[in-house]
């Protein structure tokens, strides 16, 4: 009497085959090499990111988590993007305001503009 293969047996075989194929392409990192690579990754991240402790209203965090879950993105990444968009918008608004102030202070430009508009 032969044993019938179950779905679980097939799953175990596929996992083993996947692990075997994976092992052929990639080698396991251990010891000092693993520690060195972990440090390099951590250093690369720390150059671009800063760890902070900050309190947000619970409903804000909950909403970012909901959006992140529905879009498959981390909520902290979404919060970072929202802050970046806000800052970029502020920077653009400040640049426009600076340009406006520069134009209004430029007496020669205003005089030429008056001449052109009155013609």
N, CA, C and O atoms as a Tinker XYZ file with bonds, in Angstrom:
   476  protein
     1  N      0.839000   -1.178000    0.000000    73     2
     2  CA     0.000000    0.000000    0.000000    64     1     3
     3  C      0.886000    1.245000    0.000000    63     2     4     5
     4  O      1.745000    1.411000    0.867000    81     3
     5  N      0.666000    2.109000   -0.979000    73     3     6
     6  CA     1.460000    3.339000   -1.094000    64     5     7
     7  C      0.831000    4.444000   -0.260000    63     6     8     9
     8  O     -0.388000    4.548000   -0.123000    81     7
     9  N      1.725000    5.268000    0.294000    73     7    10
    10  CA     1.233000    6.437000    1.014000    64     9    11
    11  C      0.862000    7.508000    0.005000    63    10    12    13
    12  O      1.609000    7.787000   -0.933000    81    11
    13  N     -0.277000    8.089000    0.209000    73    11    14
    14  CA    -0.726000    9.166000   -0.672000    64    13    15
    15  C     -0.076000   10.478000   -0.220000    63    14    16    17
    16  O     -0.039000   10.791000    0.970000    81    15
    17  N      0.435000   11.237000   -1.195000    73    15    18
    18  CA     1.036000   12.540000   -0.862000    64    17    19
    19  C     -0.053000   13.513000   -0.443000    63    18    20    21
    20  O     -1.095000   13.629000   -1.090000    81    19
    21  N      0.207000   14.192000    0.628000    73    19    22
    22  CA    -0.737000   15.212000    1.078000    64    21    23
    23  C     -0.262000   16.570000    0.597000    63    22    24    25
    24  O      0.865000   16.726000    0.124000    81    23
    25  N     -1.139000   17.540000    0.726000    73    23    26
    26  CA    -0.763000   18.915000    0.377000    64    25    27
    27  C      0.412000   19.376000    1.225000    63    26    28    29
    28  O      1.282000   20.115000    0.763000    81    27
    29  N      0.421000   18.928000    2.473000    73    27    30
    30  CA     1.505000   19.313000    3.372000    64    29    31
    31  C      2.834000   18.731000    2.900000    63    30    32    33
    32  O      3.864000   19.402000    2.957000    81    31
    33  N      2.812000   17.482000    2.435000    73    31    34
    34  CA     4.035000   16.868000    1.898000    64    33    35
    35  C      4.546000   17.652000    0.694000    63    34    36    37
    36  O      5.741000   17.919000    0.572000    81    35
    37  N      3.623000   18.016000   -0.189000    73    35    38
    38  CA     4.010000   18.781000   -1.380000    64    37    39
    39  C      4.570000   20.141000   -0.988000    63    38    40    41
    40  O      5.534000   20.624000   -1.583000    81    39
    41  N      3.953000   20.754000    0.022000    73    39    42
    42  CA     4.440000   22.047000    0.497000    64    41    43
    43  C      5.865000   21.916000    1.029000    63    42    44    45
    44  O      6.733000   22.722000    0.694000    81    43
    45  N      6.105000   20.898000    1.860000    73    43    46
    46  CA     7.445000   20.688000    2.420000    64    45    47
    47  C      8.472000   20.452000    1.314000    63    46    48    49
    48  O      9.591000   20.960000    1.389000    81    47
    49  N      8.103000   19.693000    0.299000    73    47    50
    50  CA     9.014000   19.442000   -0.822000    64    49    51
    51  C      9.324000   20.732000   -1.572000    63    50    52    53
    52  O     10.468000   20.968000   -1.960000    81    51
    53  N      8.300000   21.572000   -1.777000    73    51    54
    54  CA     8.528000   22.821000   -2.511000    64    53    55
    55  C      9.391000   23.783000   -1.699000    63    54    56    57
    56  O     10.236000   24.488000   -2.251000    81    55
    57  N      9.174000   23.805000   -0.387000    73    55    58
    58  CA    10.004000   24.661000    0.468000    64    57    59
    59  C     11.443000   24.180000    0.438000    63    58    60    61
    60  O     12.367000   24.985000    0.316000    81    59
    61  N     11.640000   22.876000    0.547000    73    59    62
    62  CA    12.989000   22.321000    0.515000    64    61    63
    63  C     13.661000   22.624000   -0.824000    63    62    64    65
    64  O     14.833000   22.996000   -0.864000    81    63
    65  N     12.919000   22.464000   -1.912000    73    63    66
    66  CA    13.470000   22.752000   -3.242000    64    65    67
    67  C     13.820000   24.228000   -3.356000    63    66    68    69
    68  O     14.850000   24.586000   -3.929000    81    67
    69  N     12.959000   25.086000   -2.808000    73    67    70
    70  CA    13.227000   26.528000   -2.851000    64    69    71
    71  C     14.474000   26.870000   -2.051000    63    70    72    73
    72  O     15.306000   27.662000   -2.495000    81    71
    73  N     14.601000   26.276000   -0.877000    73    71    74
    74  CA    15.776000   26.532000   -0.038000    64    73    75
    75  C     17.045000   26.042000   -0.722000    63    74    76    77
    76  O     18.090000   26.688000   -0.653000    81    75
    77  N     16.942000   24.898000   -1.378000    73    75    78
    78  CA    18.092000   24.338000   -2.081000    64    77    79
    79  C     18.513000   25.269000   -3.226000    63    78    80    81
    80  O     19.698000   25.552000   -3.400000    81    79
    81  N     17.534000   25.737000   -3.997000    73    79    82
    82  CA    17.821000   26.660000   -5.101000    64    81    83
    83  C     18.392000   27.967000   -4.565000    63    82    84    85
    84  O     19.327000   28.523000   -5.142000    81    83
    85  N     17.835000   28.453000   -3.470000    73    83    86
    86  CA    18.311000   29.689000   -2.856000    64    85    87
    87  C     19.764000   29.533000   -2.412000    63    86    88    89
    88  O     20.591000   30.417000   -2.633000    81    87
    89  N     20.062000   28.396000   -1.782000    73    87    90
    90  CA    21.420000   28.138000   -1.283000    64    89    91
    91  C     22.444000   28.075000   -2.405000    63    90    92    93
    92  O     23.608000   28.423000   -2.209000    81    91
    93  N     22.015000   27.632000   -3.575000    73    91    94
    94  CA    22.937000   27.576000   -4.710000    64    93    95
    95  C     23.304000   28.975000   -5.195000    63    94    96    97
    96  O     24.426000   29.202000   -5.648000    81    95
    97  N     22.368000   29.906000   -5.102000    73    95    98
    98  CA    22.607000   31.264000   -5.602000    64    97    99
    99  C     23.218000   32.191000   -4.563000    63    98   100   101
   100  O     23.972000   33.099000   -4.913000    81    99
   101  N     22.907000   31.976000   -3.301000    73    99   102
   102  CA    23.353000   32.876000   -2.245000    64   101   103
   103  C     24.059000   32.085000   -1.150000    63   102   104   105
   104  O     23.713000   30.938000   -0.867000    81   103
   105  N     25.041000   32.715000   -0.550000    73   103   106
   106  CA    25.732000   32.046000    0.543000    64   105   107
   107  C     25.302000   32.662000    1.868000    63   106   108   109
   108  O     24.894000   33.823000    1.920000    81   107
   109  N     25.394000   31.894000    2.913000    73   107   110
   110  CA    24.994000   32.341000    4.244000    64   109   111
   111  C     26.096000   33.223000    4.831000    63   110   112   113
   112  O     27.278000   32.881000    4.782000    81   111
   113  N     25.691000   34.347000    5.378000    73   111   114
   114  CA    26.646000   35.235000    6.041000    64   113   115
   115  C     26.695000   34.880000    7.516000    63   114   116   117
   116  O     25.664000   34.666000    8.152000    81   115
   117  N     27.893000   34.822000    8.045000    73   115   118
   118  CA    28.046000   34.476000    9.457000    64   117   119
   119  C     29.185000   35.267000   10.073000    63   118   120   121
   120  O     30.031000   35.822000    9.372000    81   119
   121  N     29.189000   35.307000   11.384000    73   119   122
   122  CA    30.293000   35.861000   12.152000    64   121   123
   123  C     30.631000   37.299000   11.834000    63   122   124   125
   124  O     29.753000   38.154000   11.712000    81   123
   125  N     31.926000   37.548000   11.702000    73   123   126
   126  CA    32.443000   38.907000   11.516000    64   125   127
   127  C     31.920000   39.530000   10.228000    63   126   128   129
   128  O     31.643000   40.729000   10.181000    81   127
   129  N     31.785000   38.719000    9.189000    73   127   130
   130  CA    31.294000   39.252000    7.913000    64   129   131
   131  C     29.868000   39.774000    8.061000    63   130   132   133
   132  O     29.532000   40.836000    7.538000    81   131
   133  N     29.037000   39.027000    8.773000    73   131   134
   134  CA    27.660000   39.452000    9.001000    64   133   135
   135  C     27.619000   40.733000    9.828000    63   134   136   137
   136  O     26.861000   41.651000    9.515000    81   135
   137  N     28.418000   40.797000   10.864000    73   135   138
   138  CA    28.472000   41.988000   11.725000    64   137   139
   139  C     28.921000   43.200000   10.916000    63   138   140   141
   140  O     28.344000   44.280000   11.042000    81   139
   141  N     29.947000   43.025000   10.088000    73   139   142
   142  CA    30.461000   44.122000    9.264000    64   141   143
   143  C     29.393000   44.636000    8.307000    63   142   144   145
   144  O     29.198000   45.845000    8.181000    81   143
   145  N     28.705000   43.725000    7.637000    73   143   146
   146  CA    27.672000   44.145000    6.691000    64   145   147
   147  C     26.496000   44.814000    7.394000    63   146   148   149
   148  O     25.927000   45.772000    6.871000    81   147
   149  N     26.128000   44.321000    8.573000    73   147   150
   150  CA    25.057000   44.960000    9.338000    64   149   151
   151  C     25.434000   46.395000    9.690000    63   150   152   153
   152  O     24.610000   47.305000    9.595000    81   151
   153  N     26.686000   46.588000   10.098000    73   151   154
   154  CA    27.161000   47.940000   10.440000    64   153   155
   155  C     27.120000   48.853000    9.222000    63   154   156   157
   156  O     26.701000   50.007000    9.316000    81   155
   157  N     27.559000   48.330000    8.075000    73   155   158
   158  CA    27.563000   49.141000    6.853000    64   157   159
   159  C     26.152000   49.569000    6.470000    63   158   160   161
   160  O     25.931000   50.714000    6.075000    81   159
   161  N     25.205000   48.656000    6.586000    73   159   162
   162  CA    23.812000   48.987000    6.281000    64   161   163
   163  C     23.294000   50.016000    7.279000    63   162   164   165
   164  O     22.660000   50.995000    6.884000    81   163
   165  N     23.554000   49.807000    8.558000    73   163   166
   166  CA    23.099000   50.744000    9.590000    64   165   167
   167  C     23.706000   52.123000    9.376000    63   166   168   169
   168  O     23.017000   53.131000    9.532000    81   167
   169  N     24.993000   52.181000    9.019000    73   167   170
   170  CA    25.647000   53.465000    8.764000    64   169   171
   171  C     25.028000   54.165000    7.564000    63   170   172   173
   172  O     24.820000   55.378000    7.590000    81   171
   173  N     24.735000   53.410000    6.514000    73   171   174
   174  CA    24.133000   54.000000    5.313000    64   173   175
   175  C     22.762000   54.578000    5.630000    63   174   176   177
   176  O     22.413000   55.649000    5.134000    81   175
   177  N     21.986000   53.885000    6.446000    73   175   178
   178  CA    20.659000   54.371000    6.821000    64   177   179
   179  C     20.781000   55.586000    7.721000    63   178   180   181
   180  O     20.049000   56.559000    7.546000    81   179
   181  N     21.701000   55.546000    8.688000    73   179   182
   182  CA    21.807000   56.645000    9.649000    64   181   183
   183  C     22.278000   57.940000    9.003000    63   182   184   185
   184  O     22.028000   59.020000    9.538000    81   183
   185  N     22.956000   57.850000    7.858000    73   183   186
   186  CA    23.367000   59.065000    7.156000    64   185   187
   187  C     22.164000   59.801000    6.583000    63   186   188   189
   188  O     22.200000   61.021000    6.428000    81   187
   189  N     21.106000   59.075000    6.269000    73   187   190
   190  CA    19.943000   59.680000    5.634000    64   189   191
   191  C     18.764000   59.853000    6.578000    63   190   192   193
   192  O     17.867000   60.651000    6.308000    81   191
   193  N     18.756000   59.133000    7.658000    73   191   194
   194  CA    17.623000   59.152000    8.581000    64   193   195
   195  C     18.096000   59.526000    9.977000    63   194   196   197
   196  O     19.237000   59.261000   10.355000    81   195
   197  N     17.204000   60.142000   10.731000    73   195   198
   198  CA    17.488000   60.474000   12.128000    64   197   199
   199  C     16.414000   59.853000   13.003000    63   198   200   201
   200  O     15.225000   59.952000   12.702000    81   199
   201  N     16.832000   59.219000   14.074000    73   199   202
   202  CA    15.874000   58.624000   15.009000    64   201   203
   203  C     15.419000   59.723000   15.970000    63   202   204   205
   204  O     16.236000   60.413000   16.581000    81   203
   205  N     14.094000   59.871000   16.089000    73   203   206
   206  CA    13.530000   60.854000   17.011000    64   205   207
   207  C     12.383000   60.209000   17.780000    63   206   208   209
   208  O     11.803000   59.212000   17.351000    81   207
   209  N     12.076000   60.800000   18.913000    73   207   210
   210  CA    10.890000   60.401000   19.664000    64   209   211
   211  C      9.929000   61.567000   19.579000    63   210   212   213
   212  O     10.265000   62.690000   19.953000    81   211
   213  N      8.738000   61.298000   19.087000    73   211   214
   214  CA     7.760000   62.362000   18.881000    64   213   215
   215  C      6.372000   61.807000   19.175000    63   214   216   217
   216  O      6.110000   60.629000   18.933000    81   215
   217  N      5.499000   62.632000   19.685000    73   215   218
   218  CA     4.136000   62.213000   19.987000    64   217   219
   219  C      3.187000   62.853000   18.984000    63   218   220   221
   220  O      3.218000   64.064000   18.765000    81   219
   221  N      2.339000   62.018000   18.375000    73   219   222
   222  CA     1.293000   62.477000   17.469000    64   221   223
   223  C     -0.051000   62.117000   18.079000    63   222   224   225
   224  O     -0.140000   61.212000   18.908000    81   223
   225  N     -1.090000   62.820000   17.672000    73   223   226
   226  CA    -2.434000   62.440000   18.101000    64   225   227
   227  C     -2.726000   61.028000   17.601000    63   226   228   229
   228  O     -2.352000   60.659000   16.487000    81   227
   229  N     -3.395000   60.254000   18.436000    73   227   230
   230  CA    -3.668000   58.848000   18.109000    64   229   231
   231  C     -4.441000   58.690000   16.810000    63   230   232   233
   232  O     -4.183000   57.768000   16.036000    81   231
   233  N     -5.398000   59.597000   16.568000    73   231   234
   234  CA    -6.189000   59.472000   15.341000    64   233   235
   235  C     -5.339000   59.718000   14.095000    63   234   236   237
   236  O     -5.600000   59.134000   13.044000    81   235
   237  N     -4.332000   60.573000   14.205000    73   235   238
   238  CA    -3.431000   60.832000   13.076000    64   237   239
   239  C     -2.615000   59.581000   12.766000    63   238   240   241
   240  O     -2.513000   59.166000   11.611000    81   239
   241  N     -2.043000   58.992000   13.791000    73   239   242
   242  CA    -1.237000   57.777000   13.598000    64   241   243
   243  C     -2.112000   56.660000   13.044000    63   242   244   245
   244  O     -1.714000   55.947000   12.122000    81   243
   245  N     -3.305000   56.513000   13.612000    73   243   246
   246  CA    -4.223000   55.463000   13.158000    64   245   247
   247  C     -4.548000   55.638000   11.672000    63   246   248   249
   248  O     -4.581000   54.664000   10.920000    81   247
   249  N     -4.787000   56.877000   11.258000    73   247   250
   250  CA    -5.130000   57.136000    9.847000    64   249   251
   251  C     -3.942000   56.825000    8.935000    63   250   252   253
   252  O     -4.120000   56.218000    7.880000    81   251
   253  N     -2.746000   57.231000    9.325000    73   251   254
   254  CA    -1.562000   56.915000    8.518000    64   253   255
   255  C     -1.362000   55.404000    8.429000    63   254   256   257
   256  O     -0.982000   54.888000    7.378000    81   255
   257  N     -1.616000   54.697000    9.527000    73   255   258
   258  CA    -1.488000   53.237000    9.507000    64   257   259
   259  C     -2.512000   52.616000    8.561000    63   258   260   261
   260  O     -2.191000   51.682000    7.826000    81   259
   261  N     -3.743000   53.130000    8.575000    73   259   262
   262  CA    -4.784000   52.620000    7.671000    64   261   263
   263  C     -4.387000   52.839000    6.216000    63   262   264   265
   264  O     -4.492000   51.934000    5.388000    81   263
   265  N     -3.932000   54.043000    5.918000    73   263   266
   266  CA    -3.523000   54.354000    4.544000    64   265   267
   267  C     -2.339000   53.487000    4.148000    63   266   268   269
   268  O     -2.308000   52.928000    3.052000    81   267
   269  N     -1.372000   53.379000    5.036000    73   267   270
   270  CA    -0.192000   52.567000    4.756000    64   269   271
   271  C     -0.544000   51.119000    4.497000    63   270   272   273
   272  O     -0.004000   50.490000    3.587000    81   271
   273  N     -1.454000   50.592000    5.302000    73   271   274
   274  CA    -1.864000   49.195000    5.125000    64   273   275
   275  C     -2.565000   48.998000    3.787000    63   274   276   277
   276  O     -2.327000   48.008000    3.096000    81   275
   277  N     -3.430000   49.941000    3.421000    73   275   278
   278  CA    -4.161000   49.797000    2.156000    64   277   279
   279  C     -3.249000   49.977000    0.945000    63   278   280   281
   280  O     -3.517000   49.418000   -0.119000    81   279
   281  N     -2.170000   50.754000    1.097000    73   279   282
   282  CA    -1.255000   50.995000   -0.019000    64   281   283
   283  C     -0.008000   50.122000    0.030000    63   282   284   285
   284  O      0.814000   50.152000   -0.886000    81   283
   285  N      0.130000   49.347000    1.096000    73   283   286
   286  CA     1.295000   48.473000    1.211000    64   285   287
   287  C      2.582000   49.226000    1.492000    63   286   288   289
   288  O      3.658000   48.830000    1.044000    81   287
   289  N      2.460000   50.320000    2.243000    73   287   290
   290  CA     3.611000   51.161000    2.583000    64   289   291
   291  C      3.611000   51.345000    4.096000    63   290   292   293
   292  O      2.550000   51.360000    4.720000    81   291
   293  N      4.779000   51.482000    4.680000    73   291   294
   294  CA     4.865000   51.726000    6.113000    64   293   295
   295  C      4.303000   53.093000    6.472000    63   294   296   297
   296  O      4.477000   54.060000    5.730000    81   295
   297  N      3.627000   53.167000    7.616000    73   295   298
   298  CA     3.016000   54.437000    7.996000    64   297   299
   299  C      4.064000   55.514000    8.274000    63   298   300   301
   300  O      3.807000   56.695000    8.038000    81   299
   301  N      5.237000   55.128000    8.770000    73   299   302
   302  CA     6.279000   56.122000    9.027000    64   301   303
   303  C      6.799000   56.702000    7.713000    63   302   304   305
   304  O      7.127000   57.886000    7.636000    81   303
   305  N      6.869000   55.869000    6.693000    73   303   306
   306  CA     7.273000   56.346000    5.368000    64   305   307
   307  C      6.258000   57.358000    4.859000    63   306   308   309
   308  O      6.634000   58.393000    4.309000    81   307
   309  N      4.972000   57.067000    5.039000    73   307   310
   310  CA     3.924000   58.004000    4.613000    64   309   311
   311  C      4.002000   59.317000    5.380000    63   310   312   313
   312  O      3.833000   60.389000    4.801000    81   311
   313  N      4.259000   59.233000    6.680000    73   311   314
   314  CA     4.378000   60.454000    7.483000    64   313   315
   315  C      5.566000   61.283000    7.003000    63   314   316   317
   316  O      5.480000   62.508000    6.922000    81   315
   317  N      6.670000   60.617000    6.686000    73   315   318
   318  CA     7.853000   61.307000    6.177000    64   317   319
   319  C      7.534000   61.999000    4.850000    63   318   320   321
   320  O      7.927000   63.145000    4.630000    81   319
   321  N      6.820000   61.294000    3.970000    73   319   322
   322  CA     6.448000   61.878000    2.679000    64   321   323
   323  C      5.535000   63.087000    2.868000    63   322   324   325
   324  O      5.690000   64.098000    2.182000    81   323
   325  N      4.582000   62.986000    3.800000    73   323   326
   326  CA     3.668000   64.102000    4.059000    64   325   327
   327  C      4.432000   65.319000    4.576000    63   326   328   329
   328  O      4.179000   66.445000    4.148000    81   327
   329  N      5.358000   65.091000    5.487000    73   327   330
   330  CA     6.167000   66.200000    6.007000    64   329   331
   331  C      7.039000   66.805000    4.914000    63   330   332   333
   332  O      7.183000   68.025000    4.832000    81   331
   333  N      7.620000   65.951000    4.076000    73   331   334
   334  CA     8.464000   66.444000    2.978000    64   333   335
   335  C      7.646000   67.290000    1.997000    63   334   336   337
   336  O      8.098000   68.346000    1.554000    81   335
   337  N      6.439000   66.818000    1.661000    73   335   338
   338  CA     5.561000   67.564000    0.754000    64   337   339
   339  C      5.214000   68.921000    1.353000    63   338   340   341
   340  O      5.216000   69.934000    0.654000    81   339
   341  N      4.919000   68.936000    2.644000    73   339   342
   342  CA     4.597000   70.184000    3.328000    64   341   343
   343  C      5.782000   71.149000    3.287000    63   342   344   345
   344  O      5.625000   72.323000    2.953000    81   343
   345  N      6.966000   70.645000    3.630000    73   343   346
   346  CA     8.169000   71.483000    3.650000    64   345   347
   347  C      8.495000   71.995000    2.250000    63   346   348   349
   348  O      8.827000   73.167000    2.077000    81   347
   349  N      8.401000   71.110000    1.245000    73   347   350
   350  CA     8.670000   71.531000   -0.133000    64   349   351
   351  C      7.703000   72.620000   -0.565000    63   350   352   353
   352  O      8.093000   73.565000   -1.251000    81   351
   353  N      6.432000   72.490000   -0.165000    73   351   354
   354  CA     5.432000   73.513000   -0.476000    64   353   355
   355  C      5.749000   74.827000    0.213000    63   354   356   357
   356  O      5.620000   75.898000   -0.380000    81   355
   357  N      6.166000   74.737000    1.477000    73   355   358
   358  CA     6.550000   75.950000    2.210000    64   357   359
   359  C      7.736000   76.621000    1.540000    63   358   360   361
   360  O      7.774000   77.844000    1.410000    81   359
   361  N      8.705000   75.818000    1.117000    73   359   362
   362  CA     9.895000   76.356000    0.470000    64   361   363
   363  C      9.516000   77.071000   -0.819000    63   362   364   365
   364  O     10.025000   78.155000   -1.104000    81   363
   365  N      8.617000   76.464000   -1.601000    73   363   366
   366  CA     8.172000   77.082000   -2.851000    64   365   367
   367  C      7.432000   78.386000   -2.560000    63   366   368   369
   368  O      7.642000   79.387000   -3.245000    81   367
   369  N      6.563000   78.374000   -1.540000    73   367   370
   370  CA     5.830000   79.590000   -1.168000    64   369   371
   371  C      6.787000   80.687000   -0.711000    63   370   372   373
   372  O      6.608000   81.857000   -1.050000    81   371
   373  N      7.801000   80.302000    0.057000    73   371   374
   374  CA     8.778000   81.285000    0.525000    64   373   375
   375  C      9.561000   81.857000   -0.651000    63   374   376   377
   376  O      9.859000   83.051000   -0.677000    81   375
   377  N      9.895000   81.018000   -1.619000    73   375   378
   378  CA    10.628000   81.490000   -2.797000    64   377   379
   379  C      9.770000   82.476000   -3.582000    63   378   380   381
   380  O     10.273000   83.495000   -4.058000    81   379
   381  N      8.476000   82.179000   -3.721000    73   379   382
   382  CA     7.565000   83.097000   -4.420000    64   381   383
   383  C      7.483000   84.424000   -3.677000    63   382   384   385
   384  O      7.515000   85.492000   -4.288000    81   383
   385  N      7.378000   84.348000   -2.367000    73   383   386
   386  CA     7.292000   85.566000   -1.558000    64   385   387
   387  C      8.575000   86.383000   -1.681000    63   386   388   389
   388  O      8.523000   87.608000   -1.789000    81   387
   389  N      9.725000   85.711000   -1.666000    73   387   390
   390  CA    11.002000   86.408000   -1.828000    64   389   391
   391  C     11.069000   87.095000   -3.182000    63   390   392   393
   392  O     11.516000   88.238000   -3.282000    81   391
   393  N     10.617000   86.388000   -4.240000    73   391   394
   394  CA    10.619000   86.972000   -5.581000    64   393   395
   395  C      9.705000   88.187000   -5.625000    63   394   396   397
   396  O     10.066000   89.221000   -6.186000    81   395
   397  N      8.531000   88.063000   -5.037000    73   395   398
   398  CA     7.578000   89.176000   -4.993000    64   397   399
   399  C      8.203000   90.374000   -4.278000    63   398   400   401
   400  O      8.116000   91.504000   -4.759000    81   399
   401  N      8.828000   90.124000   -3.137000    73   399   402
   402  CA     9.462000   91.213000   -2.388000    64   401   403
   403  C     10.594000   91.847000   -3.189000    63   402   404   405
   404  O     10.750000   93.068000   -3.188000    81   403
   405  N     11.385000   91.015000   -3.875000    73   403   406
   406  CA    12.481000   91.544000   -4.698000    64   405   407
   407  C     11.949000   92.433000   -5.812000    63   406   408   409
   408  O     12.513000   93.492000   -6.088000    81   407
   409  N     10.863000   92.005000   -6.452000    73   407   410
   410  CA    10.280000   92.795000   -7.544000    64   409   411
   411  C      9.757000   94.119000   -7.015000    63   410   412   413
   412  O      9.972000   95.165000   -7.627000    81   411
   413  N      9.074000   94.078000   -5.888000    73   411   414
   414  CA     8.504000   95.307000   -5.338000    64   413   415
   415  C      9.571000   96.282000   -4.849000    63   414   416   417
   416  O      9.310000   97.481000   -4.754000    81   415
   417  N     10.764000   95.786000   -4.541000    73   415   418
   418  CA    11.855000   96.654000   -4.098000    64   417   419
   419  C     12.667000   97.200000   -5.276000    63   418   420   421
   420  O     13.434000   98.149000   -5.111000    81   419
   421  N     12.504000   96.615000   -6.448000    73   419   422
   422  CA    13.297000   96.997000   -7.620000    64   421   423
   423  C     12.662000   98.223000   -8.289000    63   422   424   425
   424  O     11.733000   98.096000   -9.087000    81   423
   425  N     13.169000   99.393000   -7.955000    73   423   426
   426  CA    12.592000  100.655000   -8.444000    64   425   427
   427  C     12.686000  100.777000   -9.966000    63   426   428   429
   428  O     11.749000  101.254000  -10.606000    81   427
   429  N     13.813000  100.350000  -10.551000    73   427   430
   430  CA    13.961000  100.417000  -12.009000    64   429   431
   431  C     12.906000   99.561000  -12.705000    63   430   432   433
   432  O     12.291000   99.992000  -13.680000    81   431
   433  N     12.705000   98.361000  -12.202000    73   431   434
   434  CA    11.725000   97.467000  -12.806000    64   433   435
   435  C     10.329000   98.074000  -12.711000    63   434   436   437
   436  O      9.566000   98.044000  -13.677000    81   435
   437  N      9.997000   98.626000  -11.538000    73   435   438
   438  CA     8.671000   99.207000  -11.352000    64   437   439
   439  C      8.454000  100.411000  -12.269000    63   438   440   441
   440  O      7.355000  100.624000  -12.780000    81   439
   441  N      9.510000  101.190000  -12.468000    73   439   442
   442  CA     9.413000  102.354000  -13.347000    64   441   443
   443  C      9.168000  101.909000  -14.793000    63   442   444   445
   444  O      8.316000  102.471000  -15.481000    81   443
   445  N      9.921000  100.892000  -15.254000    73   443   446
   446  CA     9.724000  100.376000  -16.621000    64   445   447
   447  C      8.340000   99.758000  -16.770000    63   446   448   449
   448  O      7.691000   99.932000  -17.802000    81   447
   449  N      7.883000   99.042000  -15.751000    73   447   450
   450  CA     6.562000   98.428000  -15.788000    64   449   451
   451  C      5.484000   99.500000  -15.912000    63   450   452   453
   452  O      4.528000   99.348000  -16.672000    81   451
   453  N      5.647000  100.574000  -15.166000    73   451   454
   454  CA     4.685000  101.677000  -15.223000    64   453   455
   455  C      4.654000  102.285000  -16.621000    63   454   456   457
   456  O      3.584000  102.591000  -17.147000    81   455
   457  N      5.826000  102.458000  -17.219000    73   455   458
   458  CA     5.913000  103.013000  -18.573000    64   457   459
   459  C      5.213000  102.096000  -19.574000    63   458   460   461
   460  O      4.445000  102.564000  -20.414000    81   459
   461  N      5.475000  100.809000  -19.487000    73   459   462
   462  CA     4.873000   99.850000  -20.426000    64   461   463
   463  C      3.364000   99.803000  -20.253000    63   462   464   465
   464  O      2.632000   99.759000  -21.241000    81   463
   465  N      2.894000   99.812000  -19.034000    73   463   466
   466  CA     1.460000   99.714000  -18.787000    64   465   467
   467  C      0.709000  100.988000  -19.168000    63   466   468   469
   468  O     -0.460000  100.926000  -19.546000    81   467
   469  N      1.359000  102.121000  -19.074000    73   467   470
   470  CA     0.684000  103.381000  -19.402000    64   469   471
   471  C      0.711000  103.675000  -20.900000    63   470   472   473
   472  O      0.027000  104.592000  -21.353000    81   471
   473  N      1.478000  102.926000  -21.671000    73   471   474
   474  CA     1.573000  103.162000  -23.122000    64   473   475
   475  C      0.394000  102.602000  -23.874000    63   474   476
   476  O      0.329000  102.721000  -25.097000    81   475
